[in-house]
């Protein structure tokens, strides 16, 4: 399902975050948006997810299937947001628990399968406090996949992890989210270049999006691939220009 934001404007506390902004999210592609802190990246994500309640919003969101996007977005945040009193399996099944109380046998089977996919099948009954930060984000990824929504929005999902764990989670996300429509917010050009089909920079006041950068090759791309290094330098220079 293709998704398009057209002529979007967002004001918060009398401040114009962005105006007349257009963004296309092609079906089955991973799009990343880079930008300095405070430029409006998370606000754009919240607009798509329908949770920018305190903002003045104009514009429209169109889906190629003709249906509203509202209620069809899976969200993965920087924090894992696992409920500490629930097992890993019950955290994965949280959406089903909230909607219907008791998950079905098929949903439980799917939950176990997703924990297997993220390498935690043997920890299904463990509590989040028993896991490392990287393991907790694996559970959060499994929970995101369980929601099975047309659009997955990711807000700095790996930024709190150490460098090696971050690379491993990127590899896992690239595998499990292959063929999905993903929008990721990140501060890290290398992360965007490893995972994305399209990369845009949100910059300026009010903010606007640059034309898409379209890296070649299969994801996850190697950290030392020549094109990755070239584009990383270009993106870093662009971001440095925006630093006050």
MDAnalysis code that builds the backbone (N, CA, C; Angstrom):
import MDAnalysis as mda
import numpy as np

u = mda.Universe.empty(732, n_residues=244, atom_resindex=np.repeat(np.arange(244), 3), trajectory=True)
u.add_TopologyAttr("name", ["N", "CA", "C"] * 244)
u.add_TopologyAttr("resid", np.arange(1, 245))
u.add_TopologyAttr("resname", ["UNK", "UNK", "UNK", "UNK", "UNK", "UNK", "UNK", "UNK", "UNK", "UNK", "UNK", "UNK", "UNK", "UNK", "UNK", "UNK", "UNK", "UNK", "UNK", "UNK", "UNK", "UNK", "UNK", "UNK", "UNK", "UNK", "UNK", "UNK", "UNK", "UNK", "UNK", "UNK", "UNK", "UNK", "UNK", "UNK", "UNK", "UNK", "UNK", "UNK", "UNK", "UNK", "UNK", "UNK", "UNK", "UNK", "UNK", "UNK", "UNK", "UNK", "UNK", "UNK", "UNK", "UNK", "UNK", "UNK", "UNK", "UNK", "UNK", "UNK", "UNK", "UNK", "UNK", "UNK", "UNK", "UNK", "UNK", "UNK", "UNK", "UNK", "UNK", "UNK", "UNK", "UNK", "UNK", "UNK", "UNK", "UNK", "UNK", "UNK", "UNK", "UNK", "UNK", "UNK", "UNK", "UNK", "UNK", "UNK", "UNK", "UNK", "UNK", "UNK", "UNK", "UNK", "UNK", "UNK", "UNK", "UNK", "UNK", "UNK", "UNK", "UNK", "UNK", "UNK", "UNK", "UNK", "UNK", "UNK", "UNK", "UNK", "UNK", "UNK", "UNK", "UNK", "UNK", "UNK", "UNK", "UNK", "UNK", "UNK", "UNK", "UNK", "UNK", "UNK", "UNK", "UNK", "UNK", "UNK", "UNK", "UNK", "UNK", "UNK", "UNK", "UNK", "UNK", "UNK", "UNK", "UNK", "UNK", "UNK", "UNK", "UNK", "UNK", "UNK", "UNK", "UNK", "UNK", "UNK", "UNK", "UNK", "UNK", "UNK", "UNK", "UNK", "UNK", "UNK", "UNK", "UNK", "UNK", "UNK", "UNK", "UNK", "UNK", "UNK", "UNK", "UNK", "UNK", "UNK", "UNK", "UNK", "UNK", "UNK", "UNK", "UNK", "UNK", "UNK", "UNK", "UNK", "UNK", "UNK", "UNK", "UNK", "UNK", "UNK", "UNK", "UNK", "UNK", "UNK", "UNK", "UNK", "UNK", "UNK", "UNK", "UNK", "UNK", "UNK", "UNK", "UNK", "UNK", "UNK", "UNK", "UNK", "UNK", "UNK", "UNK", "UNK", "UNK", "UNK", "UNK", "UNK", "UNK", "UNK", "UNK", "UNK", "UNK", "UNK", "UNK", "UNK", "UNK", "UNK", "UNK", "UNK", "UNK", "UNK", "UNK", "UNK", "UNK", "UNK", "UNK", "UNK", "UNK", "UNK", "UNK", "UNK", "UNK", "UNK", "UNK", "UNK", "UNK", "UNK", "UNK", "UNK", "UNK", "UNK"])
u.atoms.positions = np.array([
    [0.827, -1.192, 0.000],
    [0.000, 0.000, 0.000],
    [0.873, 1.257, 0.000],
    [0.745, 2.085, -1.021],
    [1.428, 3.370, -1.064],
    [0.726, 4.356, -0.133],
    [1.522, 5.203, 0.508],
    [0.986, 6.211, 1.424],
    [1.591, 7.561, 1.047],
    [0.765, 8.587, 1.067],
    [1.260, 9.920, 0.719],
    [0.684, 10.965, 1.662],
    [1.571, 11.810, 2.187],
    [1.175, 13.003, 2.927],
    [1.231, 14.173, 1.961],
    [0.160, 14.948, 1.891],
    [0.106, 16.065, 0.949],
    [-0.230, 17.363, 1.668],
    [0.591, 18.384, 1.382],
    [0.375, 19.749, 1.875],
    [0.158, 19.767, 3.396],
    [1.018, 19.060, 4.095],
    [0.868, 18.960, 5.551],
    [1.502, 20.164, 6.241],
    [0.776, 20.723, 7.181],
    [1.291, 21.809, 8.023],
    [1.017, 21.452, 9.472],
    [1.984, 21.754, 10.335],
    [1.828, 21.435, 11.747],
    [2.356, 22.594, 12.577],
    [1.513, 23.111, 13.453],
    [1.900, 24.174, 14.386],
    [1.727, 23.659, 15.808],
    [2.713, 23.997, 16.639],
    [2.671, 23.570, 18.041],
    [3.103, 24.741, 18.902],
    [2.218, 25.121, 19.818],
    [2.477, 26.264, 20.702],
    [2.875, 27.503, 19.888],
    [2.105, 27.791, 18.851],
    [2.278, 28.967, 17.992],
    [3.558, 28.923, 17.165],
    [4.221, 27.792, 17.116],
    [5.434, 27.632, 16.313],
    [5.119, 26.759, 15.111],
    [5.457, 27.226, 13.907],
    [5.238, 26.447, 12.696],
    [6.376, 25.454, 12.532],
    [6.082, 24.181, 12.761],
    [7.111, 23.144, 12.661],
    [7.433, 22.870, 11.197],
    [6.396, 22.620, 10.392],
    [6.579, 22.507, 8.949],
    [5.296, 22.948, 8.253],
    [5.440, 23.303, 6.974],
    [4.310, 23.829, 6.223],
    [4.374, 23.338, 4.789],
    [3.216, 22.976, 4.229],
    [3.121, 22.524, 2.832],
    [4.117, 21.403, 2.537],
    [4.177, 20.446, 3.424],
    [5.136, 19.344, 3.303],
    [4.483, 18.153, 2.609],
    [5.218, 17.555, 1.670],
    [4.753, 16.369, 0.960],
    [5.731, 15.224, 1.191],
    [5.202, 14.035, 1.408],
    [6.037, 12.859, 1.634],
    [5.361, 11.638, 1.032],
    [6.119, 10.888, 0.222],
    [5.611, 9.641, -0.362],
    [6.305, 8.454, 0.303],
    [5.513, 7.445, 0.661],
    [6.026, 6.201, 1.238],
    [5.600, 5.056, 0.319],
    [6.479, 4.638, -0.611],
    [6.107, 3.571, -1.540],
    [5.909, 2.239, -0.823],
    [4.968, 1.463, -1.281],
    [4.672, 0.162, -0.674],
    [5.896, -0.740, -0.707],
    [6.159, -1.392, 0.424],
    [7.238, -2.368, 0.491],
    [8.621, -1.774, 0.570],
    [8.734, -0.468, 0.761],
    [10.029, 0.194, 0.835],
    [10.265, 0.757, 2.238],
    [11.553, 0.877, 2.570],
    [11.979, 1.437, 3.854],
    [12.457, 2.861, 3.595],
    [11.771, 3.835, 4.206],
    [12.128, 5.245, 4.078],
    [12.657, 5.741, 5.416],
    [13.791, 6.444, 5.396],
    [14.345, 7.038, 6.617],
    [14.409, 8.543, 6.470],
    [14.150, 9.222, 7.582],
    [14.235, 10.682, 7.623],
    [15.270, 11.081, 8.667],
    [16.240, 11.863, 8.235],
    [17.283, 12.407, 9.096],
    [17.002, 13.873, 9.368],
    [17.632, 14.412, 10.416],
    [17.498, 15.835, 10.696],
    [18.000, 16.156, 12.084],
    [18.298, 17.418, 12.296],
    [18.755, 17.862, 13.600],
    [17.650, 17.713, 14.649],
    [18.032, 17.632, 15.917],
    [17.064, 17.576, 17.010],
    [16.185, 18.824, 16.990],
    [14.899, 18.608, 17.162],
    [13.970, 19.717, 17.238],
    [13.449, 20.219, 15.909],
    [13.871, 19.598, 14.795],
    [13.444, 20.095, 13.486],
    [12.030, 19.645, 13.134],
    [11.521, 18.594, 13.801],
    [10.145, 18.171, 13.551],
    [9.992, 16.740, 13.072],
    [11.066, 15.934, 13.165],
    [10.998, 14.539, 12.689],
    [9.951, 13.742, 13.453],
    [9.992, 13.808, 14.776],
    [9.026, 13.040, 15.578],
    [7.611, 13.572, 15.399],
    [7.485, 14.883, 15.185],
    [6.157, 15.461, 14.936],
    [5.556, 14.884, 13.661],
    [6.404, 14.700, 12.635],
    [5.921, 14.108, 11.386],
    [5.459, 12.671, 11.615],
    [6.209, 11.936, 12.422],
    [5.832, 10.567, 12.735],
    [4.515, 10.535, 13.508],
    [4.374, 11.443, 14.459],
    [3.149, 11.501, 15.251],
    [1.947, 11.872, 14.390],
    [2.175, 12.717, 13.393],
    [1.103, 13.065, 12.465],
    [0.603, 11.824, 11.737],
    [1.526, 10.991, 11.259],
    [1.137, 9.760, 10.575],
    [0.409, 8.802, 11.506],
    [0.865, 8.761, 12.748],
    [0.271, 7.825, 13.704],
    [-1.012, 8.356, 14.326],
    [-1.320, 9.614, 14.074],
    [-2.552, 10.186, 14.603],
    [-2.508, 10.496, 16.072],
    [-1.296, 10.822, 16.590],
    [-1.174, 11.081, 18.029],
    [-0.657, 12.488, 18.321],
    [-0.646, 13.369, 17.317],
    [-0.194, 14.746, 17.540],
    [-1.378, 15.587, 18.022],
    [-1.933, 15.214, 19.166],
    [-3.202, 15.781, 19.620],
    [-3.105, 17.260, 19.994],
    [-1.943, 17.704, 20.504],
    [-1.814, 19.076, 20.980],
    [-1.398, 20.039, 19.876],
    [-1.316, 19.569, 18.652],
    [-0.840, 20.402, 17.548],
    [-1.999, 20.812, 16.641],
    [-1.801, 21.923, 15.937],
    [-2.720, 22.352, 14.888],
    [-2.242, 21.742, 13.578],
    [-3.065, 20.908, 12.955],
    [-2.645, 20.125, 11.795],
    [-3.548, 20.432, 10.602],
    [-2.916, 20.590, 9.448],
    [-3.639, 20.701, 8.192],
    [-3.009, 19.742, 7.192],
    [-3.740, 19.482, 6.101],
    [-3.228, 18.573, 5.076],
    [-4.000, 17.277, 5.056],
    [-3.522, 16.355, 4.250],
    [-4.234, 15.084, 4.138],
    [-3.245, 13.928, 3.961],
    [-3.707, 12.759, 4.384],
    [-2.948, 11.522, 4.219],
    [-3.771, 10.608, 3.324],
    [-3.193, 10.162, 2.230],
    [-3.906, 9.322, 1.280],
    [-3.230, 7.961, 1.175],
    [-4.028, 6.893, 1.159],
    [-3.540, 5.525, 0.998],
    [-4.054, 4.975, -0.330],
    [-3.230, 4.181, -0.982],
    [-3.583, 3.692, -2.314],
    [-4.777, 2.745, -2.292],
    [-5.116, 2.191, -1.139],
    [-6.285, 1.316, -1.071],
    [-7.574, 2.084, -0.787],
    [-7.450, 3.424, -0.664],
    [-8.621, 4.256, -0.476],
    [-9.156, 4.314, 0.938],
    [-8.530, 3.595, 1.865],
    [-9.001, 3.583, 3.251],
    [-8.185, 4.560, 4.093],
    [-8.738, 5.030, 5.211],
    [-7.971, 5.903, 6.106],
    [-6.782, 5.148, 6.710],
    [-5.715, 5.879, 7.013],
    [-4.545, 5.271, 7.646],
    [-4.750, 5.067, 9.136],
    [-5.637, 5.853, 9.735],
    [-5.849, 5.806, 11.180],
    [-6.136, 4.383, 11.652],
    [-5.414, 3.961, 12.684],
    [-5.582, 2.633, 13.249],
    [-4.848, 1.535, 12.512],
    [-4.026, 1.916, 11.513],
    [-3.316, 0.907, 10.730],
    [-1.803, 1.155, 10.726],
    [-1.298, 1.675, 11.834],
    [0.127, 1.971, 11.972],
    [0.671, 1.238, 13.189],
    [1.784, 0.532, 13.017],
    [2.498, -0.086, 14.132],
    [3.658, 0.822, 14.507],
    [3.862, 1.025, 15.795],
    [4.836, 2.001, 16.298],
    [5.923, 1.273, 17.088],
    [7.187, 1.590, 16.788],
    [8.313, 1.085, 17.573],
    [9.139, 2.278, 18.015],
    [9.223, 2.486, 19.327],
    [9.858, 3.677, 19.879],
    [11.307, 3.415, 20.275],
    [11.987, 4.483, 20.677],
    [13.363, 4.366, 21.168],
    [13.415, 3.514, 22.427],
    [12.473, 3.731, 23.343],
    [12.351, 2.886, 24.527],
    [11.523, 1.653, 24.169],
    [11.843, 0.525, 24.775],
    [11.131, -0.707, 24.419],
    [9.680, -0.703, 24.883],
    [9.365, 0.054, 25.948],
    [7.990, 0.197, 26.442],
    [7.355, -1.141, 26.818],
    [8.179, -2.102, 27.233],
    [7.635, -3.379, 27.700],
    [7.017, -3.195, 29.086],
    [5.905, -3.852, 29.326],
    [5.270, -3.799, 30.647],
    [5.999, -4.764, 31.571],
    [6.557, -4.266, 32.670],
    [7.463, -5.085, 33.492],
    [6.805, -6.272, 34.171],
    [5.491, -6.242, 34.363],
    [4.803, -7.332, 35.058],
    [4.313, -8.429, 34.105],
    [4.492, -8.237, 32.803],
    [4.077, -9.242, 31.831],
    [5.283, -10.015, 31.315],
    [5.061, -11.289, 30.994],
    [6.109, -12.095, 30.369],
    [6.428, -11.552, 28.978],
    [7.525, -12.029, 28.409],
    [7.871, -11.599, 27.062],
    [6.756, -11.948, 26.073],
    [6.216, -13.151, 26.192],
    [5.146, -13.559, 25.290],
    [3.940, -12.654, 25.440],
    [3.543, -12.347, 26.669],
    [2.378, -11.494, 26.867],
    [2.641, -10.068, 26.399],
    [3.885, -9.615, 26.466],
    [4.211, -8.307, 25.908],
    [4.057, -8.310, 24.394],
    [4.485, -9.372, 23.736],
    [4.304, -9.483, 22.289],
    [2.820, -9.491, 21.942],
    [2.019, -10.155, 22.762],
    [0.579, -10.298, 22.514],
    [-0.242, -9.134, 23.059],
    [0.424, -8.055, 23.469],
    [-0.267, -6.976, 24.174],
    [-1.434, -6.415, 23.361],
    [-1.253, -6.222, 22.061],
    [-2.336, -5.679, 21.247],
    [-3.580, -6.544, 21.293],
    [-3.386, -7.852, 21.202],
    [-4.522, -8.777, 21.269],
    [-5.157, -8.758, 22.652],
    [-4.325, -8.675, 23.700],
    [-4.850, -8.626, 25.072],
    [-5.719, -7.387, 25.275],
    [-5.285, -6.248, 24.716],
    [-6.042, -5.009, 24.888],
    [-7.343, -5.035, 24.096],
    [-7.318, -5.664, 22.911],
    [-8.510, -5.671, 22.058],
    [-9.550, -6.683, 22.512],
    [-9.085, -7.871, 22.923],
    [-10.059, -8.943, 23.145],
    [-9.923, -9.655, 24.482],
    [-8.985, -9.223, 25.319],
    [-8.835, -9.837, 26.637],
    [-7.909, -11.028, 26.626],
    [-8.353, -12.117, 26.062],
    [-7.555, -13.349, 26.023],
    [-7.163, -13.656, 24.577],
    [-5.858, -13.696, 24.277],
    [-5.430, -14.024, 22.910],
    [-5.869, -15.435, 22.524],
    [-6.123, -15.636, 21.255],
    [-6.506, -16.956, 20.756],
    [-5.299, -17.873, 20.685],
    [-5.549, -19.159, 20.486],
    [-4.467, -20.123, 20.347],
    [-3.586, -19.781, 19.147],
    [-4.211, -19.343, 18.065],
    [-3.444, -18.971, 16.872],
    [-2.557, -17.768, 17.142],
    [-3.057, -16.798, 17.896],
    [-2.256, -15.627, 18.224],
    [-1.085, -15.993, 19.137],
    [-1.329, -16.888, 20.069],
    [-0.232, -17.334, 20.933],
    [0.829, -18.071, 20.124],
    [0.394, -18.869, 19.185],
    [1.345, -19.574, 18.320],
    [2.181, -18.581, 17.515],
    [1.513, -17.539, 17.012],
    [2.235, -16.503, 16.273],
    [3.221, -15.778, 17.182],
    [2.818, -15.498, 18.411],
    [3.711, -14.843, 19.363],
    [4.962, -15.665, 19.627],
    [4.780, -16.970, 19.814],
    [5.933, -17.858, 20.016],
    [6.827, -17.863, 18.772],
    [6.206, -17.893, 17.597],
    [6.987, -17.896, 16.360],
    [7.826, -16.622, 16.233],
    [7.231, -15.470, 16.560],
    [7.957, -14.211, 16.453],
    [9.094, -14.137, 17.469],
    [8.888, -14.660, 18.672],
    [9.986, -14.706, 19.640],
    [11.101, -15.618, 19.132],
    [10.724, -16.687, 18.454],
    [11.735, -17.547, 17.834],
    [12.510, -16.777, 16.768],
    [11.802, -15.965, 15.992],
    [12.434, -15.189, 14.924],
    [13.451, -14.190, 15.465],
    [13.207, -13.660, 16.657],
    [14.146, -12.690, 17.241],
    [15.118, -13.359, 18.214],
    [15.122, -14.683, 18.225],
    [16.106, -15.412, 19.017],
    [15.812, -15.520, 20.494],
    [14.541, -15.417, 20.887],
    [14.199, -15.446, 22.317],
    [13.100, -16.461, 22.615],
    [13.003, -17.507, 21.829],
    [11.946, -18.499, 22.035],
    [12.050, -19.157, 23.404],
    [13.274, -19.339, 23.892],
    [13.460, -20.014, 25.179],
    [13.240, -19.084, 26.366],
    [12.923, -17.790, 26.093],
    [12.708, -16.834, 27.186],
    [11.268, -16.332, 27.206],
    [10.360, -17.065, 26.592],
    [8.986, -16.580, 26.423],
    [8.308, -16.222, 27.743],
    [8.638, -16.940, 28.815],
    [7.987, -16.712, 30.102],
    [8.806, -15.830, 31.036],
    [9.949, -15.339, 30.552],
    [10.775, -14.435, 31.353],
    [10.124, -13.061, 31.450],
    [10.555, -12.285, 32.453],
    [10.107, -10.910, 32.600],
    [11.131, -9.968, 31.968],
    [10.704, -8.796, 31.516],
    [11.631, -7.870, 30.859],
    [12.866, -7.525, 31.683],
    [12.742, -7.460, 33.015],
    [13.879, -7.097, 33.865],
    [15.012, -8.111, 33.782],
    [14.737, -9.303, 33.283],
    [15.751, -10.342, 33.180],
    [16.543, -10.260, 31.870],
    [16.256, -9.264, 31.041],
    [16.874, -9.172, 29.727],
    [17.831, -7.987, 29.639],
    [18.738, -8.063, 28.665],
    [19.590, -6.929, 28.334],
    [18.794, -5.930, 27.494],
    [19.374, -4.745, 27.276],
    [18.696, -3.740, 26.473],
    [18.443, -4.212, 25.051],
    [19.444, -4.904, 24.470],
    [19.277, -5.412, 23.117],
    [18.193, -6.467, 23.026],
    [18.114, -7.334, 24.020],
    [17.077, -8.363, 24.035],
    [15.690, -7.736, 24.172],
    [15.582, -6.691, 24.991],
    [14.293, -6.020, 25.163],
    [13.822, -5.396, 23.850],
    [14.759, -4.815, 23.084],
    [14.377, -4.246, 21.805],
    [13.990, -5.334, 20.807],
    [14.558, -6.524, 20.940],
    [14.128, -7.648, 20.106],
    [12.666, -7.995, 20.390],
    [12.297, -7.973, 21.658],
    [10.899, -8.228, 22.021],
    [10.001, -7.123, 21.453],
    [10.465, -5.878, 21.548],
    [9.686, -4.763, 20.995],
    [9.501, -4.921, 19.485],
    [10.524, -5.420, 18.800],
    [10.412, -5.668, 17.365],
    [9.394, -6.771, 17.092],
    [9.432, -7.841, 17.893],
    [8.449, -8.920, 17.738],
    [7.030, -8.402, 17.967],
    [6.855, -7.551, 18.971],
    [5.524, -6.984, 19.240],
    [5.056, -6.118, 18.073],
    [5.975, -5.363, 17.472],
    [5.631, -4.537, 16.313],
    [5.175, -5.405, 15.151],
    [5.891, -6.505, 14.915],
    [5.524, -7.415, 13.832],
    [4.175, -8.084, 14.100],
    [3.890, -8.378, 15.359],
    [2.629, -9.034, 15.707],
    [1.435, -8.175, 15.318],
    [1.606, -6.852, 15.358],
    [0.487, -5.965, 15.029],
    [0.081, -6.073, 13.559],
    [1.036, -6.446, 12.682],
    [0.745, -6.732, 11.272],
    [-0.045, -5.601, 10.621],
    [0.486, -4.372, 10.707],
    [-0.171, -3.212, 10.119],
    [0.496, -2.826, 8.794],
    [-0.215, -2.109, 7.926],
    [0.349, -1.736, 6.623],
    [1.566, -0.818, 6.716],
    [1.655, 0.002, 7.776],
    [2.780, 0.927, 7.937],
    [3.429, 0.708, 9.290],
    [4.756, 0.619, 9.289],
    [5.534, 0.524, 10.526],
    [6.318, 1.811, 10.684],
    [6.103, 2.516, 11.788],
    [6.831, 3.739, 12.105],
    [7.818, 3.451, 13.233],
    [9.074, 3.840, 13.031],
    [10.137, 3.560, 13.998],
    [10.814, 4.880, 14.365],
    [10.839, 5.192, 15.653],
    [11.399, 6.445, 16.144],
    [12.682, 6.157, 16.916],
    [13.833, 6.273, 16.246],
    [15.139, 6.009, 16.863],
    [15.147, 4.658, 17.588],
    [14.759, 3.565, 16.941],
    [14.534, 2.312, 17.668],
    [15.789, 1.656, 18.230],
    [16.976, 1.997, 17.715],
    [18.196, 1.325, 18.164],
    [19.203, 2.288, 18.780],
    [18.815, 3.540, 18.996],
    [19.784, 4.565, 19.388],
    [20.321, 4.381, 20.803],
    [19.609, 3.667, 21.666],
    [20.057, 3.498, 23.044],
    [21.012, 2.311, 23.219],
    [21.316, 1.611, 22.137],
    [22.121, 0.390, 22.221],
    [23.580, 0.685, 21.907],
    [24.469, -0.198, 22.393],
    [25.882, -0.063, 22.050],
    [26.076, -0.384, 20.567],
    [27.243, -0.018, 20.035],
    [27.464, -0.047, 18.591],
    [27.269, -1.434, 17.985],
    [27.827, -2.466, 18.616],
    [27.749, -3.813, 18.047],
    [26.326, -4.360, 18.141],
    [25.683, -4.183, 19.295],
    [24.293, -4.628, 19.438],
    [23.398, -3.907, 18.447],
    [23.693, -2.647, 18.222],
    [22.907, -1.851, 17.274],
    [23.021, -2.424, 15.860],
    [24.240, -2.767, 15.438],
    [24.423, -3.346, 14.108],
    [23.670, -4.665, 13.977],
    [23.724, -5.491, 15.020],
    [23.040, -6.786, 14.981],
    [21.527, -6.613, 14.911],
    [20.995, -5.636, 15.646],
    [19.547, -5.390, 15.590],
    [19.145, -4.816, 14.241],
    [19.999, -3.998, 13.651],
    [19.722, -3.502, 12.303],
    [19.629, -4.656, 11.308],
    [20.575, -5.594, 11.413],
    [20.554, -6.761, 10.530],
    [19.257, -7.551, 10.702],
    [18.857, -7.748, 11.953],
    [17.637, -8.506, 12.231],
    [16.405, -7.770, 11.704],
    [16.355, -6.458, 11.917],
    [15.217, -5.676, 11.435],
    [15.131, -5.720, 9.914],
    [16.291, -5.636, 9.246],
    [16.289, -5.701, 7.780],
    [15.710, -7.020, 7.293],
    [16.027, -8.099, 7.986],
    [15.521, -9.420, 7.602],
    [14.015, -9.529, 7.861],
    [13.583, -9.160, 9.055],
    [12.195, -9.389, 9.443],
    [11.225, -8.379, 8.833],
    [11.725, -7.203, 8.465],
    [10.852, -6.176, 7.888],
    [10.977, -6.092, 6.376],
    [11.661, -7.050, 5.769],
    [11.799, -7.061, 4.316],
    [10.412, -7.094, 3.651],
    [10.196, -6.213, 2.688],
    [8.914, -6.168, 1.997],
    [7.842, -5.370, 2.694],
    [8.145, -4.835, 3.887],
    [7.175, -4.009, 4.611],
    [7.355, -2.538, 4.242],
    [6.319, -1.759, 4.480],
    [6.412, -0.310, 4.321],
    [6.817, 0.282, 5.662],
    [8.031, 0.855, 5.711],
    [8.611, 1.325, 6.966],
    [8.999, 2.790, 6.832],
    [8.709, 3.572, 7.869],
    [9.229, 4.933, 7.995],
    [10.012, 5.002, 9.293],
    [11.316, 5.304, 9.194],
    [12.173, 5.366, 10.372],
    [12.756, 6.766, 10.534],
    [12.685, 7.269, 11.756],
    [13.348, 8.509, 12.141],
    [14.670, 8.135, 12.800],
    [15.749, 8.774, 12.381],
    [17.048, 8.483, 12.969],
    [17.944, 9.703, 12.880],
    [18.901, 9.798, 13.814],
    [19.943, 10.826, 13.751],
    [21.192, 10.297, 13.051],
    [21.218, 9.016, 12.738],
    [22.443, 8.331, 12.317],
    [22.443, 8.073, 10.812],
    [23.248, 8.796, 10.027],
    [23.292, 8.560, 8.587],
    [23.676, 7.130, 8.229],
    [24.610, 6.527, 8.990],
    [25.025, 5.160, 8.690],
    [23.872, 4.186, 8.859],
    [23.084, 4.362, 9.903],
    [21.926, 3.499, 10.118],
    [20.934, 3.627, 8.962],
    [20.664, 4.856, 8.553],
    [19.754, 5.078, 7.436],
    [20.286, 4.432, 6.165],
    [21.591, 4.548, 5.927],
    [22.172, 4.004, 4.709],
    [22.223, 2.485, 4.715],
    [22.359, 1.874, 5.862],
    [22.385, 0.411, 5.942],
    [21.013, -0.186, 5.631],
    [19.941, 0.516, 6.016],
    [18.622, -0.108, 6.041],
    [17.647, 0.398, 4.981],
    [17.893, 1.570, 4.414],
    [16.823, 2.269, 3.703],
    [16.893, 2.134, 2.189],
    [15.707, 2.148, 1.583],
    [15.588, 2.294, 0.136],
    [15.584, 3.771, -0.262],
    [15.081, 4.610, 0.640],
    [14.973, 6.055, 0.388],
    [15.368, 6.792, 1.659],
    [16.137, 7.877, 1.500],
    [16.556, 8.698, 2.637],
    [16.275, 10.155, 2.300],
    [15.629, 10.856, 3.225],
    [15.394, 12.282, 3.066],
    [15.816, 13.005, 4.335],
    [16.207, 14.256, 4.177],
    [16.616, 15.088, 5.311],
    [15.552, 16.158, 5.535],
    [15.107, 16.283, 6.780],
    [14.176, 17.336, 7.169],
    [15.006, 18.485, 7.724],
    [14.883, 19.656, 7.106],
    [15.764, 20.766, 7.487],
    [15.059, 22.100, 7.286],
    [15.573, 23.127, 7.969],
    [15.053, 24.477, 7.793],
    [13.979, 24.845, 8.790],
    [13.534, 26.113, 8.725],
    [12.477, 26.633, 9.589],
    [11.566, 27.537, 8.776],
    [10.305, 27.163, 8.546],
    [9.698, 25.853, 8.815],
    [10.430, 24.750, 8.040],
    [10.355, 23.550, 8.536],
    [11.134, 22.457, 7.964],
    [10.577, 22.005, 6.620],
    [11.475, 21.563, 5.749],
    [11.088, 20.964, 4.475],
    [11.944, 19.730, 4.237],
    [11.488, 18.868, 3.358],
    [12.202, 17.632, 3.053],
    [13.029, 17.798, 1.789],
    [14.258, 17.305, 1.821],
    [15.084, 17.269, 0.622],
    [14.577, 16.184, -0.327],
    [15.072, 16.217, -1.563],
    [14.769, 15.143, -2.504],
    [15.335, 13.827, -1.979],
    [14.704, 12.692, -2.302],
    [15.160, 11.402, -1.767],
    [16.542, 11.017, -2.300],
    [17.347, 10.454, -1.417],
    [18.587, 9.781, -1.788],
    [18.254, 8.300, -1.901],
    [18.693, 7.649, -2.995],
    [18.291, 6.274, -3.278],
    [19.539, 5.390, -3.351],
    [20.009, 4.874, -2.209],
    [21.196, 4.021, -2.229],
    [20.935, 2.739, -3.013],
    [21.968, 2.211, -3.638],
    [21.844, 0.957, -4.375],
    [22.273, -0.204, -3.484],
    [22.048, -1.423, -3.963],
    [22.495, -2.606, -3.236],
    [21.443, -3.150, -2.292],
    [21.723, -4.347, -1.801],
    [20.801, -5.067, -0.919],
    [21.052, -4.707, 0.537],
    [19.963, -4.490, 1.277],
    [20.092, -4.223, 2.715],
    [20.157, -5.543, 3.481],
    [20.817, -5.541, 4.644],
    [21.563, -4.434, 5.237],
    [22.916, -4.247, 4.545],
    [23.217, -3.015, 4.166],
    [24.467, -2.740, 3.471],
    [25.637, -2.773, 4.449],
    [26.800, -3.115, 3.935],
    [28.003, -3.172, 4.756],
    [28.402, -1.769, 5.211],
    [28.909, -1.672, 6.435],
    [29.298, -0.371, 6.978],
    [30.469, 0.244, 6.216],
    [31.255, -0.589, 5.506],
    [32.422, -0.060, 4.802],
    [32.271, -0.109, 3.276],
    [31.035, -0.301, 2.797],
    [30.808, -0.268, 1.353],
    [31.133, 1.134, 0.833],
    [31.830, 1.242, -0.311],
    [32.238, 2.566, -0.811],
    [31.085, 3.550, -0.967],
    [29.957, 3.102, -1.518],
    [28.832, 4.015, -1.692],
    [28.275, 4.461, -0.348],
    [28.224, 3.549, 0.623],
    [27.747, 3.899, 1.958],
    [28.626, 4.986, 2.565],
    [29.943, 4.820, 2.461],
    [30.863, 5.802, 3.029],
    [30.748, 7.145, 2.319],
    [30.581, 7.105, 0.994],
    [30.436, 8.351, 0.247],
    [29.175, 9.098, 0.645],
    [28.059, 8.370, 0.685],
    [26.796, 9.005, 1.052],
    [26.795, 9.448, 2.518],
    [27.462, 8.676, 3.382],
    [27.522, 9.063, 4.785],
    [28.208, 10.426, 4.925],
    [29.305, 10.620, 4.201],
    [29.976, 11.913, 4.243],
    [29.090, 13.035, 3.747],
    [28.339, 12.758, 2.673],
    [27.452, 13.781, 2.120],
    [26.356, 14.153, 3.116],
    [25.757, 13.139, 3.745],
    [24.688, 13.406, 4.708],
    [25.212, 14.117, 5.948],
    [26.401, 13.732, 6.422],
    [26.970, 14.399, 7.588],
    [27.257, 15.870, 7.297],
    [27.751, 16.152, 6.110],
    [27.992, 17.551, 5.747],
    [26.689, 18.336, 5.699],
    [25.645, 17.717, 5.170],
    [24.352, 18.375, 5.092],
    [23.807, 18.673, 6.493],
    [23.930, 17.693, 7.393],
    [23.448, 17.883, 8.754],
    [24.285, 18.924, 9.492],
    [25.610, 18.939, 9.231],
    [26.481, 19.921, 9.881],
    [26.114, 21.337, 9.462],
    [25.672, 21.504, 8.213],
    [25.263, 22.820, 7.743],
    [24.062, 23.346, 8.515],
    [23.256, 22.435, 9.041],
    [22.046, 22.829, 9.762],
    [22.302, 23.067, 11.246],
    [23.530, 22.781, 11.728],
    [23.836, 22.943, 13.149],
    [23.992, 24.425, 13.481],
    [23.279, 24.921, 14.504],
    [23.376, 26.347, 14.860],
    [24.804, 26.715, 15.250],
])
